[in-house]
Amino acid sequence: MAAGACGDEKVEKGSEGKLKVVTTVAPITSIAANVAGDLADIEGVVPEGTNSHTFEPAPSVAEVLSKADLILINGLVLEEPTKKLAEGNLKRGARIVEIGTEVLPQSEWIFDFSFPKEEGKPNPHLWTDPTWAKKYADVIRRELSAKDAKNAGGYQKNYDAFAALIDEFDKAMRTSFATLPRERRKLLTYHDAYAYFAKTYDWQVIGAIQVENFEDPTPKEVAALIDQVKESKVPAIFGSEVFPSPVLAQIGKEANVRYVDVLRDDDLPGKPGDPEHSWVGLMRFDYVTMVESLGGDPAALKGFAARNVAPDNARYPQ
């Protein structure tokens, strides 16, 4: 889904005549940076480690959005306050692109533990599935090329390199996942960010303790999850740096399984400029953690070199 004003109008450019692109969550910022390289200015507006579902942009973000030639958001009802602010400050000729909403047919929307259908908000975490991330990158390539035709060849070259990196990563993932019996490829997390990943890579999300309005579950729900964990015989359950959860720690203790609380939904490892401070570095960290914690062999994933394929000149807010 895209919105814009006079899309064919001549647009003002960023520094040194470059296209000015504004993004939301860090994984999208990183993917955009890989496709753009040094041909466009990329600036994220959602700080890393922030709950993107409840993020309310500061008034100062309006100025950043008002200068953008292209605004890339996830969509799927993830960043509504930022989207509304962007629509209210969209400059002439600029365009808003909801990447996830565009690539994922409504018939394939997933509603689940964290995103019940009655709330009308599908699970928006497509980027944790590399096969969808590649589609994100292709939409970004197309949109950059449409706005900046003279650099279309450069965007295509960067996209091709990034797609090849994703394919290499996908192979490492599947190799490591194959070391886990299917009955161990089960996830209980605080926040269900892996529904699309699970469908693609034959994992099972057995539960998420986060319920409506991002509140903790009731004692009755906690008791049911403890029973479910015991029955599933999984060796570990997973929390998140962004969503600290004493309740999940309690479930792990009472079910006698390891509680691993380091998964990241959209907080890139390392610091800007580090190879692992990237979408692929984020995904590598999560899937090494999952495989290792569940008793598999993550050697293939550890042997994969997380990196950007083009200069990452993006600005990541802290």
Short mmCIF file of the C-alpha atoms (twelve columns), coordinates in Angstrom:
data_MODEL
# 
_entry.id   MODEL 
# 
loop_
_atom_site.group_PDB 
_atom_site.id 
_atom_site.type_symbol 
_atom_site.label_atom_id 
_atom_site.label_alt_id 
_atom_site.label_comp_id 
_atom_site.label_asym_id 
_atom_site.label_seq_id 
_atom_site.Cartn_x 
_atom_site.Cartn_y 
_atom_site.Cartn_z 
_atom_site.pdbx_PDB_model_num 
ATOM 1   C CA . MET A 1   0.000   0.000   0.000   1 
ATOM 2   C CA . ALA A 2   1.456   3.380   -0.877  1 
ATOM 3   C CA . ALA A 3   0.419   6.947   -0.475  1 
ATOM 4   C CA . GLY A 4   1.889   10.067  -1.913  1 
ATOM 5   C CA . ALA A 5   1.401   13.401  -3.560  1 
ATOM 6   C CA . CYS A 6   2.222   14.121  -7.183  1 
ATOM 7   C CA . GLY A 7   4.632   11.189  -7.396  1 
ATOM 8   C CA . ASP A 8   6.093   12.318  -10.705 1 
ATOM 9   C CA . GLU A 9   6.929   15.829  -9.489  1 
ATOM 10  C CA . LYS A 10  10.566  16.829  -9.291  1 
ATOM 11  C CA . VAL A 11  11.753  16.312  -5.717  1 
ATOM 12  C CA . GLU A 12  14.310  18.099  -3.594  1 
ATOM 13  C CA . LYS A 13  17.323  15.965  -2.824  1 
ATOM 14  C CA . GLY A 14  19.254  15.418  0.405   1 
ATOM 15  C CA . SER A 15  22.951  16.067  0.989   1 
ATOM 16  C CA . GLU A 16  25.011  16.432  -2.180  1 
ATOM 17  C CA . GLY A 17  21.869  16.007  -4.266  1 
ATOM 18  C CA . LYS A 18  21.103  12.558  -2.874  1 
ATOM 19  C CA . LEU A 19  17.622  11.201  -2.388  1 
ATOM 20  C CA . LYS A 20  16.392  11.692  1.197   1 
ATOM 21  C CA . VAL A 21  14.807  8.495   2.554   1 
ATOM 22  C CA . VAL A 22  13.223  8.148   5.997   1 
ATOM 23  C CA . THR A 23  12.551  4.725   7.526   1 
ATOM 24  C CA . THR A 24  11.021  3.443   10.766  1 
ATOM 25  C CA . VAL A 25  12.323  0.328   12.569  1 
ATOM 26  C CA . ALA A 26  16.024  -0.537  12.449  1 
ATOM 27  C CA . PRO A 27  15.714  -3.745  10.348  1 
ATOM 28  C CA . ILE A 28  13.992  -1.769  7.573   1 
ATOM 29  C CA . THR A 29  16.592  0.987   7.924   1 
ATOM 30  C CA . SER A 30  19.347  -1.614  7.520   1 
ATOM 31  C CA . ILE A 31  17.736  -3.296  4.512   1 
ATOM 32  C CA . ALA A 32  17.243  0.095   2.869   1 
ATOM 33  C CA . ALA A 33  20.862  1.014   3.570   1 
ATOM 34  C CA . ASN A 34  22.051  -2.160  1.851   1 
ATOM 35  C CA . VAL A 35  20.034  -1.380  -1.264  1 
ATOM 36  C CA . ALA A 36  20.852  2.334   -1.294  1 
ATOM 37  C CA . GLY A 37  24.506  2.183   -0.324  1 
ATOM 38  C CA . ASP A 38  26.007  5.642   -0.662  1 
ATOM 39  C CA . LEU A 39  23.582  6.657   -3.415  1 
ATOM 40  C CA . ALA A 40  20.890  7.950   -1.024  1 
ATOM 41  C CA . ASP A 41  20.636  9.330   2.505   1 
ATOM 42  C CA . ILE A 42  18.796  6.940   4.855   1 
ATOM 43  C CA . GLU A 43  17.525  8.065   8.259   1 
ATOM 44  C CA . GLY A 44  15.602  5.931   10.740  1 
ATOM 45  C CA . VAL A 45  13.185  7.541   13.184  1 
ATOM 46  C CA . VAL A 46  12.356  4.680   15.598  1 
ATOM 47  C CA . PRO A 47  15.149  4.254   18.185  1 
ATOM 48  C CA . GLU A 48  16.586  0.762   18.495  1 
ATOM 49  C CA . GLY A 49  15.326  -1.232  21.442  1 
ATOM 50  C CA . THR A 50  12.028  0.666   21.416  1 
ATOM 51  C CA . ASN A 51  8.668   -1.091  21.452  1 
ATOM 52  C CA . SER A 52  7.719   -0.261  17.871  1 
ATOM 53  C CA . HIS A 53  4.074   -1.204  18.516  1 
ATOM 54  C CA . THR A 54  3.610   1.573   21.049  1 
ATOM 55  C CA . PHE A 55  6.182   4.084   19.746  1 
ATOM 56  C CA . GLU A 56  4.904   7.653   19.659  1 
ATOM 57  C CA . PRO A 57  7.161   9.910   17.558  1 
ATOM 58  C CA . ALA A 58  8.331   13.155  19.130  1 
ATOM 59  C CA . PRO A 59  7.164   16.392  17.469  1 
ATOM 60  C CA . SER A 60  10.715  16.833  16.134  1 
ATOM 61  C CA . VAL A 61  10.208  13.768  13.926  1 
ATOM 62  C CA . ALA A 62  7.691   15.778  11.895  1 
ATOM 63  C CA . GLU A 63  10.513  17.943  10.542  1 
ATOM 64  C CA . VAL A 64  12.527  14.880  9.502   1 
ATOM 65  C CA . LEU A 65  9.503   13.409  7.743   1 
ATOM 66  C CA . SER A 66  8.686   16.698  6.025   1 
ATOM 67  C CA . LYS A 67  12.059  16.690  4.266   1 
ATOM 68  C CA . ALA A 68  11.833  13.121  2.963   1 
ATOM 69  C CA . ASP A 69  11.488  12.253  -0.718  1 
ATOM 70  C CA . LEU A 70  10.562  8.688   0.228   1 
ATOM 71  C CA . ILE A 71  9.203   7.290   3.501   1 
ATOM 72  C CA . LEU A 72  9.505   3.535   4.027   1 
ATOM 73  C CA . ILE A 73  7.438   1.941   6.784   1 
ATOM 74  C CA . ASN A 74  6.596   -1.649  7.572   1 
ATOM 75  C CA . GLY A 75  2.843   -1.199  7.498   1 
ATOM 76  C CA . LEU A 76  0.551   -4.038  8.581   1 
ATOM 77  C CA . VAL A 77  -0.739  -1.608  11.210  1 
ATOM 78  C CA . LEU A 78  2.631   -1.455  13.012  1 
ATOM 79  C CA . GLU A 79  3.535   2.245   12.989  1 
ATOM 80  C CA . GLU A 80  0.210   4.082   12.839  1 
ATOM 81  C CA . PRO A 81  1.272   7.192   14.851  1 
ATOM 82  C CA . THR A 82  4.360   7.619   12.653  1 
ATOM 83  C CA . LYS A 83  2.323   7.000   9.506   1 
ATOM 84  C CA . LYS A 84  -0.233  9.612   10.559  1 
ATOM 85  C CA . LEU A 85  2.526   12.133  11.289  1 
ATOM 86  C CA . ALA A 86  4.114   11.402  7.917   1 
ATOM 87  C CA . GLU A 87  0.820   11.890  6.088   1 
ATOM 88  C CA . GLY A 88  0.336   15.224  7.806   1 
ATOM 89  C CA . ASN A 89  3.798   16.458  6.881   1 
ATOM 90  C CA . LEU A 90  4.315   14.908  3.455   1 
ATOM 91  C CA . LYS A 91  6.104   17.269  1.116   1 
ATOM 92  C CA . ARG A 92  5.142   17.745  -2.508  1 
ATOM 93  C CA . GLY A 93  6.267   14.815  -4.620  1 
ATOM 94  C CA . ALA A 94  7.086   12.587  -1.641  1 
ATOM 95  C CA . ARG A 95  5.746   9.076   -1.208  1 
ATOM 96  C CA . ILE A 96  4.927   6.783   1.709   1 
ATOM 97  C CA . VAL A 97  5.394   3.077   1.062   1 
ATOM 98  C CA . GLU A 98  4.009   0.442   3.453   1 
ATOM 99  C CA . ILE A 99  6.312   -2.376  2.433   1 
ATOM 100 C CA . GLY A 100 4.834   -5.238  4.440   1 
ATOM 101 C CA . THR A 101 1.276   -4.337  3.487   1 
ATOM 102 C CA . GLU A 102 2.347   -4.251  -0.143  1 
ATOM 103 C CA . VAL A 103 4.154   -7.604  -0.301  1 
ATOM 104 C CA . LEU A 104 1.901   -9.687  1.967   1 
ATOM 105 C CA . PRO A 105 -1.567  -10.495 0.605   1 
ATOM 106 C CA . GLN A 106 -4.296  -10.101 3.205   1 
ATOM 107 C CA . SER A 107 -5.112  -13.779 2.730   1 
ATOM 108 C CA . GLU A 108 -1.684  -14.566 4.212   1 
ATOM 109 C CA . TRP A 109 -1.929  -12.287 7.248   1 
ATOM 110 C CA . ILE A 110 -1.206  -14.203 10.440  1 
ATOM 111 C CA . PHE A 111 -3.157  -13.565 13.620  1 
ATOM 112 C CA . ASP A 112 -1.863  -15.270 16.743  1 
ATOM 113 C CA . PHE A 113 -1.175  -15.101 20.466  1 
ATOM 114 C CA . SER A 114 0.236   -11.577 20.404  1 
ATOM 115 C CA . PHE A 115 -1.985  -10.384 17.566  1 
ATOM 116 C CA . PRO A 116 -5.543  -11.729 17.982  1 
ATOM 117 C CA . LYS A 117 -7.802  -11.433 14.943  1 
ATOM 118 C CA . GLU A 118 -10.474 -9.556  16.856  1 
ATOM 119 C CA . GLU A 119 -8.024  -6.670  17.313  1 
ATOM 120 C CA . GLY A 120 -7.658  -6.343  13.533  1 
ATOM 121 C CA . LYS A 121 -3.868  -6.036  13.631  1 
ATOM 122 C CA . PRO A 122 -1.954  -8.861  11.925  1 
ATOM 123 C CA . ASN A 123 1.460   -10.012 13.040  1 
ATOM 124 C CA . PRO A 124 3.711   -7.467  11.276  1 
ATOM 125 C CA . HIS A 125 7.105   -9.154  11.725  1 
ATOM 126 C CA . LEU A 126 7.821   -10.224 8.178   1 
ATOM 127 C CA . TRP A 127 11.453  -9.131  8.380   1 
ATOM 128 C CA . THR A 128 12.412  -12.028 10.685  1 
ATOM 129 C CA . ASP A 129 11.842  -14.326 7.690   1 
ATOM 130 C CA . PRO A 130 14.683  -13.828 5.163   1 
ATOM 131 C CA . THR A 131 12.461  -14.852 2.248   1 
ATOM 132 C CA . TRP A 132 10.209  -11.892 3.026   1 
ATOM 133 C CA . ALA A 133 13.165  -9.614  3.732   1 
ATOM 134 C CA . LYS A 134 14.319  -10.227 0.181   1 
ATOM 135 C CA . LYS A 135 10.919  -9.031  -1.044  1 
ATOM 136 C CA . TYR A 136 11.258  -5.955  1.160   1 
ATOM 137 C CA . ALA A 137 14.602  -5.224  -0.492  1 
ATOM 138 C CA . ASP A 138 13.106  -5.563  -3.959  1 
ATOM 139 C CA . VAL A 139 10.312  -3.100  -3.153  1 
ATOM 140 C CA . ILE A 140 12.917  -0.684  -1.795  1 
ATOM 141 C CA . ARG A 141 15.020  -1.095  -4.964  1 
ATOM 142 C CA . ARG A 142 11.987  -0.358  -7.104  1 
ATOM 143 C CA . GLU A 143 10.968  2.708   -5.111  1 
ATOM 144 C CA . LEU A 144 14.476  4.149   -5.009  1 
ATOM 145 C CA . SER A 145 14.841  3.628   -8.755  1 
ATOM 146 C CA . ALA A 146 11.497  5.290   -9.450  1 
ATOM 147 C CA . LYS A 147 12.549  8.375   -7.520  1 
ATOM 148 C CA . ASP A 148 16.174  8.395   -8.668  1 
ATOM 149 C CA . ALA A 149 16.282  6.836   -12.121 1 
ATOM 150 C CA . LYS A 150 19.858  7.879   -12.876 1 
ATOM 151 C CA . ASN A 151 21.073  5.571   -10.081 1 
ATOM 152 C CA . ALA A 152 18.749  2.659   -10.896 1 
ATOM 153 C CA . GLY A 153 21.671  0.540   -12.038 1 
ATOM 154 C CA . GLY A 154 23.460  1.082   -8.737  1 
ATOM 155 C CA . TYR A 155 20.379  0.167   -6.737  1 
ATOM 156 C CA . GLN A 156 19.963  -2.977  -8.836  1 
ATOM 157 C CA . LYS A 157 23.592  -3.945  -8.266  1 
ATOM 158 C CA . ASN A 158 23.242  -3.484  -4.510  1 
ATOM 159 C CA . TYR A 159 19.971  -5.417  -4.466  1 
ATOM 160 C CA . ASP A 160 21.523  -8.317  -6.381  1 
ATOM 161 C CA . ALA A 161 24.387  -8.496  -3.876  1 
ATOM 162 C CA . PHE A 162 21.975  -8.308  -0.949  1 
ATOM 163 C CA . ALA A 163 19.723  -11.012 -2.418  1 
ATOM 164 C CA . ALA A 164 22.782  -13.259 -2.814  1 
ATOM 165 C CA . LEU A 165 23.716  -12.586 0.832   1 
ATOM 166 C CA . ILE A 166 20.200  -13.568 1.928   1 
ATOM 167 C CA . ASP A 167 20.421  -16.778 -0.089  1 
ATOM 168 C CA . GLU A 168 23.753  -17.583 1.580   1 
ATOM 169 C CA . PHE A 169 22.234  -16.883 4.984   1 
ATOM 170 C CA . ASP A 170 19.158  -18.976 4.178   1 
ATOM 171 C CA . LYS A 171 21.412  -21.938 3.374   1 
ATOM 172 C CA . ALA A 172 23.263  -21.560 6.687   1 
ATOM 173 C CA . MET A 173 19.947  -21.347 8.543   1 
ATOM 174 C CA . ARG A 174 18.583  -24.499 6.966   1 
ATOM 175 C CA . THR A 175 21.828  -26.376 7.632   1 
ATOM 176 C CA . SER A 176 21.766  -25.470 11.321  1 
ATOM 177 C CA . PHE A 177 18.038  -26.066 11.682  1 
ATOM 178 C CA . ALA A 178 18.468  -29.567 10.256  1 
ATOM 179 C CA . THR A 179 20.511  -30.450 13.364  1 
ATOM 180 C CA . LEU A 180 17.366  -30.006 15.461  1 
ATOM 181 C CA . PRO A 181 14.695  -32.712 15.381  1 
ATOM 182 C CA . ARG A 182 11.375  -31.224 14.340  1 
ATOM 183 C CA . GLU A 183 9.933   -31.841 17.805  1 
ATOM 184 C CA . ARG A 184 12.572  -29.474 19.229  1 
ATOM 185 C CA . ARG A 185 11.935  -26.659 16.756  1 
ATOM 186 C CA . LYS A 186 9.366   -25.085 19.058  1 
ATOM 187 C CA . LEU A 187 9.198   -21.509 20.300  1 
ATOM 188 C CA . LEU A 188 7.579   -20.033 23.363  1 
ATOM 189 C CA . THR A 189 8.403   -16.347 23.444  1 
ATOM 190 C CA . TYR A 190 7.197   -13.244 25.213  1 
ATOM 191 C CA . HIS A 191 6.367   -11.514 21.948  1 
ATOM 192 C CA . ASP A 192 5.571   -13.463 18.792  1 
ATOM 193 C CA . ALA A 193 7.915   -11.977 16.229  1 
ATOM 194 C CA . TYR A 194 8.559   -15.267 14.419  1 
ATOM 195 C CA . ALA A 195 5.228   -16.421 12.989  1 
ATOM 196 C CA . TYR A 196 6.178   -15.991 9.302   1 
ATOM 197 C CA . PHE A 197 9.657   -17.394 9.921   1 
ATOM 198 C CA . ALA A 198 8.126   -20.458 11.577  1 
ATOM 199 C CA . LYS A 199 5.832   -21.082 8.627   1 
ATOM 200 C CA . THR A 200 8.686   -20.890 6.111   1 
ATOM 201 C CA . TYR A 201 11.288  -22.888 8.043   1 
ATOM 202 C CA . ASP A 202 9.044   -25.541 9.616   1 
ATOM 203 C CA . TRP A 203 9.175   -24.370 13.205  1 
ATOM 204 C CA . GLN A 204 6.234   -24.258 15.601  1 
ATOM 205 C CA . VAL A 205 5.314   -21.267 17.737  1 
ATOM 206 C CA . ILE A 206 3.675   -22.971 20.698  1 
ATOM 207 C CA . GLY A 207 2.781   -19.798 22.527  1 
ATOM 208 C CA . ALA A 208 3.480   -16.193 23.391  1 
ATOM 209 C CA . ILE A 209 2.745   -14.942 26.876  1 
ATOM 210 C CA . GLN A 210 2.054   -11.416 25.744  1 
ATOM 211 C CA . VAL A 211 -1.647  -10.807 25.345  1 
ATOM 212 C CA . GLU A 212 -3.949  -7.953  24.367  1 
ATOM 213 C CA . ASN A 213 -2.567  -4.439  24.913  1 
ATOM 214 C CA . PHE A 214 0.909   -5.880  25.603  1 
ATOM 215 C CA . GLU A 215 0.016   -6.730  29.190  1 
ATOM 216 C CA . ASP A 216 1.116   -9.823  31.085  1 
ATOM 217 C CA . PRO A 217 -1.199  -12.855 31.066  1 
ATOM 218 C CA . THR A 218 -3.517  -13.769 33.893  1 
ATOM 219 C CA . PRO A 219 -2.478  -16.379 36.502  1 
ATOM 220 C CA . LYS A 220 -4.777  -18.864 34.761  1 
ATOM 221 C CA . GLU A 221 -3.039  -18.249 31.430  1 
ATOM 222 C CA . VAL A 222 0.379   -18.585 33.095  1 
ATOM 223 C CA . ALA A 223 -0.622  -21.942 34.597  1 
ATOM 224 C CA . ALA A 224 -1.787  -23.166 31.186  1 
ATOM 225 C CA . LEU A 225 1.506   -22.118 29.595  1 
ATOM 226 C CA . ILE A 226 3.509   -23.917 32.287  1 
ATOM 227 C CA . ASP A 227 1.570   -27.085 31.477  1 
ATOM 228 C CA . GLN A 228 2.118   -26.518 27.759  1 
ATOM 229 C CA . VAL A 229 5.874   -26.091 28.207  1 
ATOM 230 C CA . LYS A 230 6.089   -29.268 30.272  1 
ATOM 231 C CA . GLU A 231 4.112   -31.213 27.665  1 
ATOM 232 C CA . SER A 232 6.184   -29.862 24.766  1 
ATOM 233 C CA . LYS A 233 9.444   -31.000 26.419  1 
ATOM 234 C CA . VAL A 234 11.340  -28.021 25.001  1 
ATOM 235 C CA . PRO A 235 14.663  -27.310 26.772  1 
ATOM 236 C CA . ALA A 236 14.364  -23.515 26.571  1 
ATOM 237 C CA . ILE A 237 11.893  -20.659 26.257  1 
ATOM 238 C CA . PHE A 238 12.748  -17.207 24.992  1 
ATOM 239 C CA . GLY A 239 12.434  -13.660 26.242  1 
ATOM 240 C CA . SER A 240 13.507  -10.407 24.698  1 
ATOM 241 C CA . GLU A 241 15.759  -7.497  25.558  1 
ATOM 242 C CA . VAL A 242 13.001  -5.142  24.455  1 
ATOM 243 C CA . PHE A 243 10.263  -6.902  26.425  1 
ATOM 244 C CA . PRO A 244 11.698  -7.954  29.824  1 
ATOM 245 C CA . SER A 245 9.369   -10.504 31.362  1 
ATOM 246 C CA . PRO A 246 9.491   -11.724 34.971  1 
ATOM 247 C CA . VAL A 247 6.434   -13.823 34.097  1 
ATOM 248 C CA . LEU A 248 8.306   -15.758 31.409  1 
ATOM 249 C CA . ALA A 249 11.177  -16.277 33.852  1 
ATOM 250 C CA . GLN A 250 8.616   -17.688 36.312  1 
ATOM 251 C CA . ILE A 251 7.223   -20.035 33.656  1 
ATOM 252 C CA . GLY A 252 10.726  -21.296 32.868  1 
ATOM 253 C CA . LYS A 253 11.510  -21.905 36.529  1 
ATOM 254 C CA . GLU A 254 8.252   -23.730 37.265  1 
ATOM 255 C CA . ALA A 255 8.444   -25.781 34.068  1 
ATOM 256 C CA . ASN A 256 12.115  -26.558 34.778  1 
ATOM 257 C CA . VAL A 257 13.404  -25.249 31.442  1 
ATOM 258 C CA . ARG A 258 16.044  -22.666 30.617  1 
ATOM 259 C CA . TYR A 259 14.879  -19.092 30.190  1 
ATOM 260 C CA . VAL A 260 16.866  -17.260 27.492  1 
ATOM 261 C CA . ASP A 261 16.087  -13.542 27.572  1 
ATOM 262 C CA . VAL A 262 18.297  -12.092 24.823  1 
ATOM 263 C CA . LEU A 263 16.277  -12.362 21.603  1 
ATOM 264 C CA . ARG A 264 15.972  -9.146  19.598  1 
ATOM 265 C CA . ASP A 265 13.043  -8.163  17.403  1 
ATOM 266 C CA . ASP A 266 14.456  -4.950  15.973  1 
ATOM 267 C CA . ASP A 267 17.507  -3.994  18.068  1 
ATOM 268 C CA . LEU A 268 20.595  -4.522  15.885  1 
ATOM 269 C CA . PRO A 269 23.653  -6.052  17.601  1 
ATOM 270 C CA . GLY A 270 26.818  -4.022  17.992  1 
ATOM 271 C CA . LYS A 271 27.186  -0.383  17.089  1 
ATOM 272 C CA . PRO A 272 26.617  1.500   13.820  1 
ATOM 273 C CA . GLY A 273 29.504  0.683   11.543  1 
ATOM 274 C CA . ASP A 274 30.021  -2.825  12.911  1 
ATOM 275 C CA . PRO A 275 29.361  -5.666  10.413  1 
ATOM 276 C CA . GLU A 276 26.908  -7.285  12.820  1 
ATOM 277 C CA . HIS A 277 24.989  -4.010  13.221  1 
ATOM 278 C CA . SER A 278 22.758  -5.006  10.336  1 
ATOM 279 C CA . TRP A 279 19.535  -6.814  9.571   1 
ATOM 280 C CA . VAL A 280 21.435  -10.016 8.800   1 
ATOM 281 C CA . GLY A 281 23.519  -9.614  11.966  1 
ATOM 282 C CA . LEU A 282 20.295  -9.348  13.969  1 
ATOM 283 C CA . MET A 283 18.817  -12.456 12.392  1 
ATOM 284 C CA . ARG A 284 22.056  -14.427 12.746  1 
ATOM 285 C CA . PHE A 285 22.177  -13.560 16.464  1 
ATOM 286 C CA . ASP A 286 18.585  -14.715 17.029  1 
ATOM 287 C CA . TYR A 287 18.856  -17.977 15.138  1 
ATOM 288 C CA . VAL A 288 22.219  -18.940 16.636  1 
ATOM 289 C CA . THR A 289 20.624  -18.306 20.039  1 
ATOM 290 C CA . MET A 290 17.579  -20.433 19.232  1 
ATOM 291 C CA . VAL A 291 19.493  -23.379 17.772  1 
ATOM 292 C CA . GLU A 292 22.091  -23.412 20.531  1 
ATOM 293 C CA . SER A 293 19.522  -23.097 23.328  1 
ATOM 294 C CA . LEU A 294 17.366  -25.903 21.923  1 
ATOM 295 C CA . GLY A 295 20.301  -28.302 21.657  1 
ATOM 296 C CA . GLY A 296 21.182  -28.055 17.968  1 
ATOM 297 C CA . ASP A 297 24.449  -27.262 16.216  1 
ATOM 298 C CA . PRO A 298 24.695  -23.617 15.107  1 
ATOM 299 C CA . ALA A 299 28.091  -24.083 13.396  1 
ATOM 300 C CA . ALA A 300 26.790  -23.205 9.930   1 
ATOM 301 C CA . LEU A 301 25.186  -20.028 11.236  1 
ATOM 302 C CA . LYS A 302 28.256  -19.105 13.256  1 
ATOM 303 C CA . GLY A 303 30.370  -19.667 10.155  1 
ATOM 304 C CA . PHE A 304 28.254  -17.248 8.163   1 
ATOM 305 C CA . ALA A 305 29.820  -13.785 8.074   1 
ATOM 306 C CA . ALA A 306 27.218  -11.150 8.964   1 
ATOM 307 C CA . ARG A 307 27.883  -8.044  6.915   1 
ATOM 308 C CA . ASN A 308 26.439  -5.282  4.787   1 
ATOM 309 C CA . VAL A 309 26.885  -5.502  1.029   1 
ATOM 310 C CA . ALA A 310 27.067  -1.748  0.499   1 
ATOM 311 C CA . PRO A 311 28.304  1.169   2.598   1 
ATOM 312 C CA . ASP A 312 25.876  1.648   5.473   1 
ATOM 313 C CA . ASN A 313 25.542  5.406   5.730   1 
ATOM 314 C CA . ALA A 314 22.175  5.248   7.483   1 
ATOM 315 C CA . ARG A 315 21.450  7.225   10.621  1 
ATOM 316 C CA . TYR A 316 20.116  5.016   13.407  1 
ATOM 317 C CA . PRO A 317 18.526  6.965   16.274  1 
ATOM 318 C CA . GLN A 318 19.626  5.859   19.725  1 
# 
